[in-house]
Amino acid sequence: MTNFLLIHGAAHGAWCWRDVLPLLQAKGHNARAIDLPSHGADKTPYTQVGLGDYAKAIVDAISEPTVLVGHSMGGYPITLAAELAPEKVQALIYVCAYVPAPGLSLSQMRMQAPRQPLLPFIRMREDGKGWGVDRDDLHALFYHDCPPGTVDYAAENLCIQATRPTAEAVPLQHSPKLPRYYVRCADDRTIPPEFQVTMTEDWPADHVATMACAHSPFFADPQGLADILSQFVKGR
């Protein structure tokens, strides 16, 4: 049995893991998801959060050694959490997520990619401290291969994404020494699949898996994702 803590990406919340959690639990794992500050049910104003707040929320949610799973933007806070409390983290799993590079914030990391499919869809708030995506763009950007009703469900729950957390780099001292795994999504229209390959090209082959879906495998193929997560930790 493995303790999993699932961390969402930009503008999402714990709600996006709705279909994956029971599948992991059915495999005998202890699987949970939390809302990062200013996401989901957490009412912290997006203007008041930074990457450190995200990481602290993760660390505070861990009481025993846990495998952290981060989707998309979630790759940064799970990595920082591992830096803050490496003794609490058994492994890091990145699901079509950004893997922090030395000295680069997430925004800077994004610009290392050969294409920028997300940028045309970003709608900044007037205060410049947050952004969102128009409902009409959600299907094409995040959910085009997901079941009917996904866009409606997501639109009811998506929030404004704070910009400050994506402007902060992560120190990389402890996390690269932990077991790290990656789920590439071959039809991703948010983080270019070829960039996902670049970020993990020197990782052990058995630490990388590829799904045929787009940026939201937790909705598109929750069983496939749960199977991969469970396989990664098999024997741990």
C-alpha positions in Angstrom: 0.0 0.0 0.0 1.3 3.4 -1.0 0.3 6.8 0.3 -0.5 9.1 -2.7 -1.1 12.8 -2.5 -2.4 14.2 -5.8 -1.8 17.8 -6.6 -3.6 19.7 -9.4 -2.3 22.1 -12.0 -3.1 25.7 -12.8 -6.6 27.0 -12.2 -7.7 23.5 -11.1 -8.4 21.9 -7.7 -8.6 18.6 -6.0 -11.9 18.1 -7.9 -10.0 17.1 -11.1 -8.8 13.9 -9.5 -12.4 12.8 -8.9 -12.2 9.7 -11.1 -8.7 8.6 -10.2 -8.9 8.6 -6.4 -11.4 5.7 -6.2 -9.4 3.7 -8.7 -6.2 4.0 -6.7 -8.0 3.2 -3.5 -9.5 0.1 -5.2 -5.9 -1.1 -5.8 -5.3 -0.9 -2.0 -3.6 2.5 -1.9 -4.2 5.4 0.4 -5.0 8.2 -2.2 -5.9 11.8 -1.4 -6.0 15.1 -3.2 -5.9 18.6 -1.8 -6.7 22.1 -2.9 -3.7 24.4 -3.1 -4.2 27.9 -1.6 -6.7 30.0 -3.7 -7.9 26.9 -5.5 -11.0 24.8 -5.2 -12.6 25.2 -1.8 -9.7 27.2 -0.4 -10.8 30.9 -0.3 -7.4 32.5 0.0 -7.3 35.4 -2.5 -5.1 34.6 -5.5 -3.4 37.9 -5.0 -1.9 36.6 -1.7 -0.3 33.3 -2.7 3.2 32.3 -3.8 4.9 29.0 -4.6 6.0 28.7 -1.0 2.4 28.7 0.1 1.6 25.9 -2.3 4.5 23.8 -1.0 3.7 24.5 2.6 0.1 23.3 2.1 1.5 20.1 0.6 4.0 19.5 3.4 1.3 20.2 6.0 -1.0 17.6 4.4 1.6 14.8 4.8 1.9 12.9 8.1 3.8 9.9 6.8 6.0 9.1 3.8 4.0 9.8 0.7 4.3 9.7 -3.1 3.5 13.2 -4.5 1.8 13.4 -7.9 1.8 16.7 -9.7 -0.2 17.6 -12.8 1.1 20.4 -15.1 1.9 23.4 -13.0 1.7 21.0 -10.0 5.2 19.8 -10.9 6.7 22.9 -9.3 5.0 22.8 -5.9 5.5 19.1 -5.4 9.2 19.6 -6.1 9.5 22.5 -3.6 7.6 20.4 -1.1 10.2 17.7 -1.5 12.9 20.3 -1.0 11.3 21.5 2.2 10.6 18.0 3.7 12.5 15.3 1.8 12.0 12.9 4.7 8.3 13.0 4.0 8.5 12.2 0.3 9.0 8.7 -1.1 8.9 9.7 -4.8 7.7 12.4 -7.2 5.5 11.6 -10.1 5.0 14.3 -12.8 1.8 14.0 -14.9 2.4 16.0 -18.1 3.9 18.5 -15.7 6.8 20.9 -15.7 9.9 19.5 -14.1 11.8 22.4 -12.5 15.2 23.3 -14.0 18.0 25.1 -12.0 17.2 28.8 -11.6 14.1 28.8 -13.8 10.6 29.7 -12.7 7.7 27.9 -14.3 7.1 30.9 -16.6 10.7 30.8 -17.7 10.6 27.0 -18.0 7.5 27.2 -20.3 9.4 29.5 -22.6 12.0 26.8 -23.1 9.5 24.8 -25.1 9.6 24.9 -28.9 6.0 26.0 -29.1 3.7 28.0 -26.8 0.1 26.6 -27.4 -1.2 27.9 -24.0 -0.2 31.6 -24.4 -2.9 32.7 -26.9 -5.6 31.4 -24.5 -4.4 33.2 -21.4 -6.7 36.0 -20.3 -5.0 38.2 -17.7 -6.9 39.9 -14.9 -6.8 43.7 -14.8 -4.6 43.6 -11.8 -2.0 41.6 -13.6 -1.8 39.1 -10.7 -3.9 36.3 -12.2 -5.3 34.8 -15.3 -8.0 32.4 -16.6 -9.2 30.8 -19.8 -12.5 31.6 -21.6 -15.1 28.8 -21.3 -15.3 28.6 -25.1 -11.6 27.6 -25.2 -11.6 24.9 -22.6 -12.6 22.1 -24.9 -9.8 22.6 -27.4 -7.1 23.4 -24.8 -7.7 21.0 -22.0 -10.6 18.5 -22.5 -11.1 17.7 -26.2 -10.7 13.9 -25.6 -12.6 13.8 -22.4 -16.1 12.4 -21.8 -19.2 14.6 -22.5 -20.0 16.9 -19.6 -16.3 17.4 -18.7 -16.3 21.0 -19.8 -19.4 21.9 -17.9 -18.0 20.3 -14.7 -14.7 22.0 -15.1 -16.2 25.4 -15.9 -18.1 25.3 -12.6 -14.9 24.7 -10.7 -12.0 26.4 -12.5 -10.5 29.4 -10.7 -8.2 32.3 -11.4 -4.6 31.2 -11.5 -2.2 33.5 -9.5 0.9 34.6 -11.5 3.3 34.9 -8.6 3.7 31.2 -8.0 4.8 30.7 -11.6 7.4 33.4 -11.3 9.5 31.7 -8.6 12.3 29.2 -9.1 12.8 26.1 -7.0 16.1 25.2 -5.3 17.2 21.7 -6.4 19.1 20.0 -3.7 17.1 17.1 -2.4 14.4 16.4 -5.0 16.7 15.2 -7.8 18.0 12.5 -5.4 14.5 11.1 -4.9 12.9 8.5 -7.3 11.2 10.5 -10.0 8.7 9.3 -12.6 6.9 11.0 -15.5 3.7 10.4 -17.4 3.9 11.9 -20.9 0.7 12.8 -22.8 1.2 12.4 -26.5 -1.7 14.5 -27.6 -1.2 17.3 -25.1 -2.3 20.7 -26.5 -1.0 22.7 -23.5 2.5 21.4 -22.8 4.0 20.3 -26.1 4.6 16.5 -26.0 8.1 17.0 -27.5 9.0 19.3 -24.6 7.8 16.6 -22.2 10.3 14.3 -23.9 13.0 16.9 -23.6 12.4 17.3 -19.8 12.8 13.6 -19.2 15.1 12.4 -22.0 17.8 11.2 -19.6 15.5 9.5 -17.2 15.5 5.7 -16.8 13.1 4.2 -19.3 11.1 2.4 -16.7 10.5 5.7 -14.9 8.6 7.2 -17.9 5.3 6.2 -19.4 3.3 7.6 -22.3 -0.4 7.9 -22.6 -2.2 8.7 -25.9 -4.4 11.3 -24.4 -4.2 15.1 -24.1 -3.6 17.4 -21.1 -6.3 15.9 -18.8 -5.6 12.2 -18.5 -7.5 12.1 -15.1 -10.7 12.6 -17.1 -9.8 11.1 -20.5 -8.4 7.8 -19.2 -8.5 7.7 -15.4 -8.1 3.9 -15.3 -5.0 4.1 -17.5 -3.5 6.8 -15.3 -4.3 4.9 -12.1 -2.7 1.8 -13.6 0.5 3.7 -14.4 0.7 5.4 -11.1 0.3 2.1 -9.3 2.9 0.4 -11.6 5.4 3.1 -10.8 5.3 2.4 -7.1 5.0 -1.4 -7.4 7.4 -3.0 -5.0 8.2 0.2 -3.1 
